[in-house]
Amino acid sequence: MVITTISFLLNNYLNYWRDWPGLASFFTHYQLFEADQSAPISAESLTLAHVQFGLYVVPLLCLALFLIKTPHQNLKSDADFLSGLCSYFIRASFWSVLLIGIFDLIISFMRLEETLALVFGDKLAEDLGRSQFRGEMVHYPLIAVSFIIACFSRSLGFTWLSLLIVIAEIQIVIARFVFSYEQAFMADLVRFWYGALFLFASAYTLLEEGHVRVDILYSGFNDEAKAWTNSLGALFLGIPLCWIILVLGMSGKFSVINGPLLTFEITQQGYGLFVKYWLAVFLMIFAVSMMIQFASQFLKSVWTLTKPPDENNTSA
């Protein structure tokens, strides 16, 4: 499931950022799933379509080969690996919104106060006023740095992000009521970090069993009944919900997630933060992180149901 999700995201990038033909051309060429070939497909497009189809098939075959070669690998180890992968992904996302928020705040402030050209020159100052340039030359490199930092940082940072939101709110109050100074980028930063805090922390909360359960039955279940509940819930409720978000949000160039990201959408207030399109990406991060954690929960629950009695005694 996780590999399929990664393949889906990669194909989405190839479809709408690189204008590759997509799986539809592959299915149309071979007339699969009642696909109707209304126009001929060029040889180049057909080759690219085969590559995209291979992005789904080859990783699954490699996974099957890995499972055959490592029969000693149990589901508990796989679940722990997925949880670690999810934690790394969330750490990188946290550092991304932290760095993007701070750097974009500085750029927007300097641009508003007309000091950007004095420091970086007229040409670069003009370019930094365009959302696409700022996204590609500032935001994307900061994301790469964030993934590197996440390799060495073991803290998810939600506590620090909460503190930073409080500090940002306090500085808005002080600046407005003491110095009569208020700008759009100040409120944009709070909204940007708020969205990240709630959406990014969901998978971690699921990992730590921190979600509020509105039930009167689960707390009284034994381990086996809890495992059945968690596995069925992840399989039939959690994972399908994540797929619905991804499919609907990435179903075309103008969909909820793809549209803002392709156009580097920003707010109507020109001197605000250039981060509105990242709010759409937050939905993708939420869906992917929850998908990974639901898969981990499913594997762990299946391991609980299938582990031999001696492992039950050991874990007890």
Summary of the structure (lengths in Angstrom):
residues: 316
radius of gyration: 23.3
end to end distance: 30.3
largest distance: 71.8
contacts: 942
relative contact order: 0.12
helix: 76%
strand: 0%
